[in-house]
Amino acid sequence: MSHETHTRLWCVPVIFLTARDTEADKVAGLSLGGDDYMTKPFGLEERYLMLNPGRVLTRAQLLDHVWDYDFRGSSTVVSTYVAYLRHKLARYGPDVIHTQRAVGYSLRLPRG
């Protein structure tokens, strides 16, 4: 492995995605150098955006796939959760969730 590749690998955030959810497990994972620790089940919105990178998803699509199909709440719940995800991801770099005005949201990874 080249020095440049090795150096770049150290800049990649480490996120534990696991079913192990005790406080001791979380402390161990973060002590080993993890940047974040997410336990199963993962939020459906997070998974749905990750499965559709680059594709613009409408609020209706997100509501249909993330919340129950007969969800009777306001569609502003999508905006609320997108804001939550943006805040959570902000410490890892540039915003990867992009708003397509009057259409929906897309996940676009930074070019590198």
C-alpha positions in Angstrom: 0.0 0.0 0.0 1.4 3.4 -1.0 2.0 6.1 1.6 -0.6 8.3 -0.1 -3.2 5.5 0.0 -2.4 4.8 3.7 -2.6 8.5 4.6 -6.0 8.8 2.8 -7.4 5.8 4.7 -6.7 7.5 8.0 -8.9 10.4 6.9 -11.9 8.1 6.3 -14.5 8.3 9.2 -15.1 4.9 10.9 -18.7 4.2 11.7 -19.7 1.1 13.6 -22.9 -0.4 12.3 -23.9 -3.2 14.6 -26.5 -5.0 16.6 -24.4 -4.8 19.7 -26.1 -2.0 21.7 -24.8 -2.1 25.2 -23.1 1.0 26.7 -19.9 -1.1 27.0 -20.0 -2.1 23.3 -20.4 1.6 22.3 -17.5 2.7 24.6 -15.3 -0.1 23.2 -16.1 0.8 19.6 -15.5 4.5 20.1 -12.3 3.8 22.2 -11.0 1.7 19.3 -11.1 4.8 17.1 -14.7 4.8 15.8 -16.1 8.2 14.9 -19.7 7.1 15.4 -21.6 4.1 16.6 -25.0 3.2 15.1 -27.0 0.2 16.3 -29.6 -1.8 14.5 -32.2 -1.3 13.5 -31.0 1.6 11.4 -33.3 4.4 10.5 -35.2 3.6 7.3 -34.7 7.1 5.8 -31.0 6.7 6.2 -31.0 3.3 4.4 -33.4 4.5 1.6 -31.3 7.5 0.7 -28.1 5.3 0.7 -29.7 2.8 -1.6 -30.6 5.6 -4.1 -27.5 7.8 -4.4 -27.8 10.5 -7.0 -31.5 9.9 -7.6 -33.9 12.7 -6.5 -36.5 11.3 -4.2 -39.7 13.2 -3.7 -41.2 13.7 -0.2 -44.0 11.4 -1.3 -41.5 8.6 -2.2 -39.7 9.1 1.1 -43.0 9.0 3.0 -44.1 5.8 1.1 -40.9 4.0 1.7 -39.8 5.2 5.1 -43.0 5.8 7.0 -46.1 3.6 6.8 -48.0 3.9 3.5 -51.0 5.3 5.3 -49.0 7.9 7.3 -51.5 10.7 8.1 -49.0 13.2 9.4 -47.6 16.2 7.7 -45.0 15.8 4.9 -42.9 18.3 6.7 -41.7 15.4 8.8 -39.4 14.6 5.9 -37.8 18.0 6.1 -37.4 17.6 9.8 -35.6 14.2 9.4 -33.4 15.5 6.5 -32.3 18.4 8.8 -31.5 15.8 11.5 -29.5 13.7 9.1 -27.6 16.7 7.8 -26.7 17.8 11.3 -25.5 14.3 12.2 -23.4 14.0 9.0 -22.0 17.6 9.1 -19.0 16.7 11.2 -17.8 14.3 8.5 -17.5 16.8 5.7 -19.6 18.7 3.1 -23.3 18.2 2.9 -24.2 15.1 0.9 -27.9 15.5 1.1 -29.0 18.0 -1.6 -32.4 19.7 -1.9 -33.9 19.8 -5.3 -36.3 22.7 -4.9 -40.0 21.8 -5.2 -39.0 18.2 -6.0 -37.2 16.4 -3.2 -33.8 15.3 -1.9 -30.9 13.4 -3.3 -27.7 11.9 -1.9 -24.6 13.0 -3.7 -21.2 12.0 -2.5 -18.4 14.5 -2.8 -16.1 14.1 -5.8 -12.7 13.0 -4.9 
